[in-house]
Amino acid sequence: MNSIESKLLDRRQFLKLSTGSTAALVLGFCWPLSGKDSLSDEDVIFVPNAYLKIHANDTVSVIMPRSEMGQKIYTALPQIVAEELEADWSKIKVIQGDLNQVYGSQTTGGSASVRTQYDRLRKAGATAKAMLIQAAATTLNVPGSEFYAESGFVHHSGSNRKLSFGSLVAMANTLPVPTDVILKDPKTFRIIGKAYKSLDGIGKVEGSIKFGYDFELPEMLTAVVERIPKYGGSMSSFDATEALKVPGVIKIAPISAGVAVLADNSWAALQGRKKLEVKWNDGPHAKLNSKKISEDFKAALEQDGSIIRSEGNAEEALKTAKQQIELTFEVPYLDHAPQEPNNCTAHIHDGICEIWAPTQNPGAAWWAAKSVTEFADDNIKVHTLRMGGAFGRKLQNDFVRDAVEVAQLTKLPVKVIRTRTEDLKNGFYRPSTVHQIQVGLDRSKKPVSWIHKLSGPQDGWAPIITGGADELAYGIPNQRVSYVMTEQPIPIGAWRSVAHTQNAFVHESMIDEVARQTGRDPLAFRRDLLKNQPRHLGVLDLVEKHSKWDKPLKDTQARGLSVHYSFNSYVAIVVEISKAKKGINVERVTAAIDCGTVINPDGVRAQVEGGIVMGLTAALYGEITIDQGEVEQTNFHNYRLLKMDKMPEINIHIVQSTEPPTGVGEPPVPPTPPALMNAIAALTGKRITRLPLKGQLG
C-alpha cells in the first residue's frame, strides 16, 4: 500500500477490512484516484471499492483477489460484478490483484472462489451502480429515483437522456460511498447464468498471458536446485568445480533443500547441475517403501481410533444383524501433476523482498518469505501470477521458500524453476489411506449398522484423511466412524477434493456392494436410503434420466453409479463401460450437478468435465510409490494421465437452482472412481477395493 493509500485508510476502516466480518464492511474501502495532484480527463478512474475500477473511456476493470488456475474465475467473478453494476460486458477487463489485506484471505482452494465472493462482488457492483446513478442525478439536477442503469449507461426514465459510465467517473468520485444498497432480484439477471466466453481465452490461445514460467525481469538469473533425494536425508558435501566451468553458470551454494545452481539462462543452470558432485547422508528412512507404509496403515486399524461420528449403537447393531458385509479398501498416494511445474521469481533489493509466484496461497507465500528474510512486514511484496494448473499443489509454498533463499545469494532477480521429475519426486501428495467398513443388515436386508475405521499418515490436520468420512448421507440409524494416524515422512497436502476422493470411493463402493449382495438395483437402493435428502435425490433423478439407467445393455457392457456431496455441492455420476481385449473401455460418463445458482454454465461444464477426467485418471492409473526412501515416478511415462484416445463421451447436466452458488471444481472428482469401479463390479462380478485399477483385470 503506498503512502497516499495509507493516509486515506484510517484505523477504523482498516480493522473493518482486515477482519472481513461482513461483505458490506469490505466495501467501505476507497482507493485514491492516482498519485498525481491533478488529473486529465483521460486519467480519471472511479474506484468505489477494492474490487472495481471504472475508467473514463468506459472500461470496467474487475480486480481479481483469487488465483486463476484454469477454474475460469477470471470470467465468473467479473460476471457477478457486471450483473449488479449493469455493465456493458464488452467493456469488462480483469486485473490480477496482488496480496492485499483488504481482501481478507486470498487462498484459492476448496472450490470457494465463487461461493465466498458472491455476496461481496454483488454488493461491490451494486455500490458502484448506486454512485453512478447519483452522479447522473447530480449532473442533470434530477432526482436519483428517475434513473436506472443498463449496459454501461445511466438512463433517465423521463426522457431519452443517458450518460455513459465513463462520463460520470469524475462526479462519482466526489460522492460518499453508500453503506446499504439494494441487490437485484435474481429473476432479472441478464449476465449471471449466461455462457459468456472466457475473458482470458484469447490470451491463452495466442500466448500473451504470462504464466509463472514465462515471467521475466531485466537481468534476471535462473536457478535450479539439486535436491536431497531421500526423505529425512541431508547434504554431506558438494564439489562445484566442474559445474562452475559450464558457460553461464554464475554461482553455486547450499540452501535448505539442497544445492542451488545460479546461471544467466535455464540451459546453463540445468547443465551445471548435472556436473555437480554431491554426497548425501541417507537419513533414517533410506529403506522405506510402499509395502511397509501399507503394512503400517493396516496394523493401525487394530488400534482404537479417534471417533468423529457416533450415532446410535453401531457395534451392538452389527452384532445382532442378520447379515454382515465387510470390506477393506486402500488408496495410494497421488501427485497433483499440473502441466506447469513449480517455479517462483524473487528479488531482494533496497531492503525489500519482492516475489512473483504462481501460487494458490499468496498469504503463505508471504509467510515463507518472512520466515527466510525476517524482514519487516511491509517490506515483503507478493505478486500473484497465472498458473498452468495446480489442483492443490500450489497451496504449499516450498517453491517460494527456495526462491527467497536463492535470492539472498545475489543482488539480481532470480527465477527458481523445477523440472517435471523434480515436481513428481518432491511433491505434497494426496495421502494414502486404508479403510475398514462393516455393514450390518436386518431381516429385510436394510442396512442398520455402519462402522468405518480408517488409517493414514499423521499431518496434524485430521480432515486431510477424514474429510467426508463422517458425512455419510444414507439413512443408516447406527453409525460409527473413527480414524488412526501414523507417522510417515512422506509430505502430504490437499489434492483436488482433498479426502473426499478417498472417502467417496469407500462409501459408494460399499453401498453398491451391499445393493448387489442383497439383489437390489443400485439406484433404487440408494433412492430408498436418501429419502430425506432432496438435493441428493435431485441429482440422482437427473442422472438416471440422462444416462438411460433402465435401458438394457449388451452382455459386454455395464453401468456403475455413485452420488456424493462435497464442497456444498451434489454430484451423481454414471459410468458406462464395455469389455475390451485387455480390461475394459470407458465408453461414456453422465454427470448431474447441483451447485446452486450457476454463474456461467460453460464454466460449470468445463470444471465437471475436468474433474471427471482427473477422477478417471486416478482410478485407472494414479499411484505414487516409494522405494529406497524416495518416490519412484519421474514423468508421465510412469505417472500416467488419461489421454485423448481413451477419453469417453461425457454428458453433463446441471440442476436449475436458486440456492446460493456452491463449489464446482472439486465435487465431480470424488464420485467418478467409485462409479467406474461399480460398473466393473456389474460387468465382471469383481469388487475392486484397491486403487488404481491397473493390472487388476488381467
N, C-alpha and C positions, 0 to 999 in steps of 0.2 A: 504494500500500500504506500503510495507516495505521500509527500508532506501535505499536499492540498487535500487529499482524501482523508488524511488523519485529522485535519482541522475540522472537516465537515462531519466527521463521525464522532459524536460526543460519547461519553462513557455509558449513558443510559441506552443509546442506540446500539452500541457495541455489545452490551450484555444481552439485549433482545436478540440480536442477530446471531451471536455465537452460541446461545443456548438452543436456538431453533425450536423454542417451545411450541409455537404455533406458526402456521403458514402465514397468517396475516401479519405477524410481527416482522417477519423477514422482509416484507415489502416496505418497511419504513426506511430502508437504506436508499439513498440517492447519491450516485456518483457525480462528481463535478463534470462540467461540460468539456473542459480542456485545461491544460496548464497555462494557456495564454491569458493575458489580461483582456484582450478584445478578440472577437470572433467575426470572421466574414460570414456571409450567408451560406457559403459552401461548407464551412466548418461546423455549423450548428448541429448539435446532436442532442436529442432529448433522451435522458436516461432516467426513467421513472423508478427503476428498481434494479437490483443486481442481475436480473435475467434478461434485460431488454435494452436495446438502443434503437432509436428511430432517427434516421438521418434526414437532412433537408432535401435530399434527392429521392425521398420516399422509400429508400431501402430500410428494411427492418432486420436488425441483427439480433439473433437469439443467442445468448451466452450459454454454452453447454457446460454445466457443472459436473457431469459424469463423464466416464470414458467410453468412447465408441470403439468396439472391437468386433463389429460385424453383426450386432444385435439390432441395428437400424434405429437407435435412439436419435441419431442425427436428423431423422425425419419425424419420428413420432413425437418427441418433445416439442419441436417447433410447431407441430400441428396443434398441440394443446394451447400454446400461447396464441397462435394465429386465430384460433377459433374465438376466443374471448376478446381478442383485440379487434376482430373483424378486419383482419389484414388482407391485402392482395397477396395470394400465395406466391405469385411470380416474383414478388419483391423480397421474399424471405431469404436471409443468409444465416449461416451458422458460424459462430466463433467459439473455439475451444477455450473454456475458462481454465486458468491455472489454479493452483492451490490457493484458496482464499477462505478465511474463517467465516465470512458472511454466509457461506452455503451450508455450514454445518458439516456433517460427514459427506465426503465426496467419493467414498468407496463404491465401486461398481461391482455388484455381486448379489446373489440371492434373488435374481430376477426382480430387482427392486426399483429400477430407474423410473419406470412409468408409474408404478403404483405408489411410490413415495413422493414423486414430484407432481403428480396430477393436480392436486388441490393448489399447491404453491404456484404452479405455472398458470393455472386458470386465473387465479387472483392477480398474478403479475400482469397478464394480458388485460383483464378487466379494469385494473387500476389505470393502466396506460390509456385505455379507451375512454374512461371517465374523464381523465385530464385533457385529452384531445377534444372531447366534446365541450368541456368547459372553456377550452382555449378558443374554439369556434364561436361559442356563445359570447365570449368577451370581445372577440374581434368584430363580430357583427352586431354587438349590442342587442342581442335577442336572448330570451330565457333559454337555459340549457335544456329544459324539458321539450323544446321544439326540435331537437336534433337527434339523429341516430347515426351510427357508424356502419359502413358496409364497404367491403372490398377496397380498403385503403383510403376511403374518403369519409369525411363527416358531412352528412346531408342535412339541410334544413327542410323539415317536413312541410312547411307552409309555403315553400317556393321552390324554384329549381336550382337554388344556390347550393354549391358544395365546395368544400375545401379539402385538398389532399392532406394526408398526414404530414408530409414533409413541410408543407407551407405553414403548419401550426406548431412546429417544434420550438421556435423561439418564444412564442407566447406560452406554450405549455410549461416551459422551464421556469416561468415566473409564478406558477401556481403551487399551492400546497398539495402534498400527497394525501389523498383521501384514505381514511383508516377503515372504511367499511364500503364495500362495493357489492353490487348485485350481479350474480353469475347467471349465465344464460340457462334457459330451460333446455335440457338435452334433446328434447323433441325438435328444437330449432337448429341443431348442429348442422353445419354445411361443410366443415373441414374434418372434424373428428369423425371417424368411421369411414372415411373415403380412402381409396387405394392410391394415394399420391406416389409418384415415382421418388426414389431416394434422392435426396438433395446432394448427396456425395457420389452418386452413381457414375456420373460422367468423369469426375476426378479419379475414381478408381480405374476406370477403363483406360483413360488417356495417360495415367501415371503421374498426374500433377499433385496428388495427395502425398504428403511426405510421412511415411511411417518411421518408426524408430531407427531402422536400419538405413533409411535414406537420409537421415538428418545429418547436416554438416555445418561446421563453423569455420571461419578463417583460421588457418594454421593448426587445424585440429589434427591430433595424433590418433592412431588406432592401436588398441591393445587387446591381447588375448592372455589367458591365464592357463598355465599348466597346473591342473587341479589335483589335489590329494585324491588318489584313486580309490582307497578303501575307507569304508565307514569307520570312524574312530582313529584313522591314521594321522600321521603328521609328517612334515618335511624334516629330513635329517641334514641334508646339504645339497648344494647345487653348483654346477660349473657352467658358467655362461661364456666361456672362451670362444667356442665355435659359433654360438648363436650371435655374438656381437660382431662376427665377421660378415654376417648377411647384410647386403646393402639395404639401407633404410632402417635397420634396427638402431634405436637410439639409446634405450635404457632397459635394464633387466633388474628386477628387485622382488623380494618376497612380499607377499601380502597374506592376510589370514587364510585365504582359500587356496594358496599355493604360490606359484612364481609368475609374476606378470612380465610380459614382453611388450614394450612400447616401440612403435615404429611409425614412420611417416605415411604408411599405407597398410592395408589389411594383408596383402600378399606377403609383404616383408615380415609382418608380425607372425603370421602363420608359419612361414618358413623358419623364422628364428626360433619359434617354439619347438620345431622338430629337431633343431640342433642342440637344444638344452640337454644337459645331463643332470638328472635329479635322483637323489637317493631318498627313499621314503621309509618311515617307520610304519609297519603294517597296523599296529594297534591291536585292541582286544577282539575285534570282530573279523579277523582275516579269514577265518574258516566258515563264516556264516553263509547259509544257503537257504533256498526257499523251502526245502523239505523240513529243515529244522524249525523254521518260522511256523510252518503249518502244524507241526507237532506241538509246538509251544501253545498255539491257539487252541488246539483240540484238548490238550491237557488242562488248559484253563477252564474249560467247560465243566470240569469235575469240582470246581470251587463254587462256593456260594457267591452269587452275584449281587451287585447293587440293583435294587428294584426301581424301575422307572414307571411301571404301571401295574396296578393291582386292583382288580375288580372281582367281587365275589370270592369264591374259594376254588381256584383253578386246579390245585393239586388234588383236593378231595373229589372234585367233579371228574377229574381224569381217572382216578382210582375206581370210581363207581360207574364209569362209562361202559356201554355195551360193546364199543369198538374203539380201538386206539390206532392212530396212524402217526408214525414218527419218521422224520427225515432229517438228515444233516446236510447243510449247504455250505459251500465255500466259494468265495470270490477272491480274485487276485489283486495285487497292487496294479494300478493303472497310471500311465503318464498322460498329461494333457496334450502333448504333441501338437502345439499350434504351428501353423506354417511358418511364422516368423519366429526364429529363435530369440531368446532373451538378449537384450542389449541396453545400454544406457550411456549417455554422454554427460560428463561432469566437467566443471571448470571452477577452480578455486582462484579467485582474484580479488584484490582490494579488500581483503577480509571477508569476502562473501563466497559462499558455496552455492553454485548455480547448477541445477540438474534439469536435464531434458530426458524424460523417461516414458516409454510406453507401458504405463502401469495402471492397474485397476485400483490401486490404493495410494494416491498421492500423499495422503497423510502419513502412511507407513514409510513412504519414500523419504519424507521429511525427517521422520524419526531415525531412519537408517543413517542419513547424513549427519544428523545431530549427534548420534552415538559415536560416530567416527571423528568428527571435527571438534565437537564441543563448542561450536560457535554460538553466539547469541541468537535467540530465536529469529529475530528479524533479518539475520544475515544468511539465512538459508532459503533459497528460492526454488520452487518446484514447478516446472512446466510440463504439462501432460501432452504426450504425443500419441498419434494413432497407433493402433496395434493390429498386426496381422494375425488375429486370433489370440485367445488367452485361456478361456474355459476354467478360470480359477487360478491358473499358474501364476499370473501376474498380480495376484493379491500379495504374494510373497515378494519381498524387495531385496533379496540377496544379491541380485544383479546390480542394484543401486549401490549397495554397500561396496561391491567390487569396484565400481566406477569411482566412487568417492575416495577409496583407499588409493587407487591408481592415480587419481588427480592430485593427490598430495605429493606425488613424485615429480611433478612437472608444473611449470607456470602456464603451460598451454592447455587448451581444452582437449579432452581425450574421450574417445568413444570406446568402451569395452564391449566386444562382441563375443558371442558364443556360436559354435557350430551346432548342427543338428545332434551330433553324437554327444557333445557336452550337455546339451539340454536333456537328452534322454537319460544320460548316466548321472545327472546332478539335479534331479527334479524334487518336487514335493508331491508325493504320489497319493492317489486315492488309496486309502488303506485297504489291505487285505483283511478279511474277516471270516470267521466260521460261525455258523448258526445252527442251533438245535431246536427243532419245532416239534411239539407234541400236541395232537388234537384228539379230543375225546368226543364221541358221538353217542347220542341217546338211542332209544329203541326205534325212533322214526328216522334215524340216520341224520339227524340235525346236529351240527357242532354245538357242544355245551361247554367245552373247555379248550383254551388256547394257552400254551406255555411256550415262550420264546426266550431262549438264552443265547446271547452272542458274545463272542470274544474278539478282541482286536488289539492293535498297538496303542500304547499309552501316549497321550498327547497333552493331557491336562484340560482338554475340552471334549467332554464325552459326546456331544452331538455329532462330532465328525464321524463316529461309528454308529450312534444310536438314532440319529435323526430319522423320523418316520416310523421307527420300530414300535413306538408307543402310541401310534395313531391309527391302528387298525380300525377301519370303518365298519367292518362287518358285525352284525348284531349277535355276537357270541357273549353270553352272560358272564362267564368266568374267564378272566384273562390275567396272565402274569408275564411280565416282560422284565428281564434283567440282563446285566452285562458284566463282563470281567475284562479288565485291560491288563496287558502285559508289556513289559519294557522291550522295545526293539529300537535299533539305531537308525532305521530307515526313516528319513524325513517324510512326513505326511502333510497333506494340505487339502483344501477344498477343490474337488473335481466337479465338473458340471452336474449340478443337483446334489452334490455332497453325498451324505449317507443314504439318501433316498434311492440311489442307483443300486445299492445292495439290498436294502430292506424291502423295496418293492419287488425285486426278484424273488426274495424269500417268501413274502406274503402271497404274491399272486401265483407262484408255482405251487405253494402248499394248498391254497384254496382250490386251485384247479385239480390237484391230485385228489383231494377229498371228494370233489364233484365226480371225478371219473371212477374212483373206487366205490362210490355209492350209486353209480349208474345214473347220475343226473347230468342234464345238459349244463355245461359250464356257465352259459349266460343266464339261464333260468335260475340256476343255483345262486349265482351272485345277486340276481334281482331280489330273490327272497330274503337274503341276508342284508340287503341295502334298502329295505322298505322305508326306513326312517331317514334316508339320506337323499333328498330330492335332487341335488345337483350331481351326485354320482349317477343317479338314475337317468338324469338328463343326457349325459354323455354316453351312457350305456345304450339308451334307446336310439340315439343318433347314430352310433357306430353299428348297431345291429341293423338298422335300416340300410345304410350305405354300403356295408360290407356284404349285404345279402346273406346274412348269417344262416338263414334257414334253407338256402338253396343247396341242393345236393352237389357233392363234388365227386370226381373220379376217385377210384381206389388209390391212385398215386398222388392224391392231393389231400391237404388238411388245412384247417384254420385253427388259430390259437388266439385267445382273448386275454386282456388284462385291463384293469381300471385302477387309477391311483390319484391321490390328492397330494400335491406338494406346492409350496410357494403360493398358497392361496388359490390355486387353480386345480381344475379337474380334467383328467385326460383318460380317454378309453382308446385302446389300440386293438385292432385285429390284424394279424399277420397270416397271410396265405402262402403255403409252401407246396412244393412238389418234389417227388423223388428225382434224384439225379444218379448218374453212373457212380459218382463218388459223393455220398452225402445227400444234401438237399439243395434246392434252389429256392430263394425267397422271391416269390412272384409279385406280390403286391401287399401294400400296407394301407389300411384305412384308419384314419385317426379322427377323433372328435375331441374338441377342447372347449371348456367353459372358462374363459379368462375375464369374465365381467365385461365392462364396456371396452369395445375394441377401438383403438385409436387408428390403426392402419391395417386393414385385413391382409394386405400383401405382406406386410412385415410379420404378422402373426403366422401366416402360412410358411414364410421363409424360415422362421425360427422353429416351427414344428417340424418342418422337413429336415432341417439341420440336426435337430435333436434326435429324430428317428435314425438318421444316418449314423450319428455318434453312438446311439444305443445299439444299433446293429453291429457296428464295428467292434464295440466292446464285447458283445455277446459271441460274435463269431471268432474274433482273433485276439482281443485285447488282453495282454498279460506282461507285466514287468516281473522278471525273475532275477533272483540273486544267487550268485555263486562266488566262492572265494572272497566274500566281503564286498562285492560290488555288483552293480547292475550289468546284466549280460547284453541287453538290447543296445544297438548302436545307431540304427537308422530305420527307414521304413521297409527295408527288406526283411528285417526280423522283428519289427513292431508294425504289423500290417494295418492298413486302413482300407475301408471299403472303397473299391474302385468303380469306375463308371460301368464297366461291363457286368458288374454284379448288382447294380442299382435296381431296386424293384420299382414298380409303379407305385406312386404314393398319392393318395386322395385324402384331402384334409377338409374337415367340416367344423364350422365354428358355431357354437351356441349363441343365439341372439340374446343379449342380456343388458339390463340397465344397472346391474350391480357395479360398484367401483372397479376399475381396472386392476387386474392381478398379474402374476408372473406368467411369462411366455417362454423365455429362453431355456429354462431348465425342466419344467414339468413334462415335456414329451419324452425325455430320456429314460426315466425310471421304468415306465410300463412297457417299453419296447423289448428288452431282453426276455422278460417272462412271457410276453405274448408269443415270441418266437419259440421259446422252449416248450410252451404249452401246445403249439402247433406240432412240434416234433413228437411230443408225447401222444398226440392224437393220431399221428401218421404211423409211428413206429411202436408205440406202446412203451417206449423207453423214457424214463424220467431223468432229465439231465439236472444234476444237483451241484455241479461244479462248473464255473465259467473259466475260460471261454469254451466254446463248443469244439474247437479244432481237435481232430483226432479221436473224437468220441463216437463217431458214427461209422468208422471204418473207411 
